[in-house]
Amino acid sequence: GQQVMQIPQYQHVQEGEDFTTYCNSSTTLSNIQWYKQRPGGHPVFLIQLVKSGEVKKQKRLTFQFGEAKKNSSLHITATQTTDVGTYFCASNPTGFQKLVFGTGTRLLVSP
Amino acid sequence: GAVVSQHPSRVICKSGTSVKIECRSLDFQATTMFWYRQFPKKSLMLMATSNEGSKATYEQGVEKDKFLINHASLTLSTLTVTSAHPEDSSFYICSARNRDRGSYEQYFGPGTRLTVT
């Protein structure tokens, strides 16, 4: 079945530093979604990318979908303590409504 | 916005008993809901897809007789963990898609932390 790996598993940065998490699949993805889960909370939808090479921005967050639609990245510029949490990529296997989640990247930001 | 609630938020039960968890979409109709479990510091693992008015679709390795899912209305799905054992202790999260908006994003409930003693 579809498997999506994320790296790194964990990153600890100082406030103001940039952060990037990468999502990789061995198979072509129909789409990629990104979610954020705060400690003790539930996943919250951030964005969806569908097109090859697509780039979307949300304030300090930049999302990218690879040309081959097998990888994606989330980049946070100048992290803040409010960015703390686990970031998951997820994708719908072709023809299914269900989501397959990546392994997640836990981000810790120190003030 | 789209709000999904779960009840209870936290439950402790004895081994061998059954526990029912409710998932409700509060301000939209959801023909499809999803049930996940999440172990500490791990990713979400899809257990089953709950379809209103029909049988749930279970993921490989998930026992349908142990994790009973009922989706009797467009706003409610329930997950019953039958004859719970300590290894069933986990964080169970549901999610739903908004039928009317045709939205692809999933809205997650706050989760239910189950502890089986």
Interface residues (C-beta under 8 A of the other chain):
Chain A: G1 N31 Q33 G41 H42 P43 V44 F45 Q48 F88 N92 Q97 K98 L99 V100 F101 G102 T103 G104 R106
Chain B: T32 F34 K41 K42 S43 L44 M45 L46 T49 Q60 I93 S95 R97 Y104 E105 Q106 Y107 F108 G109 P110 G111
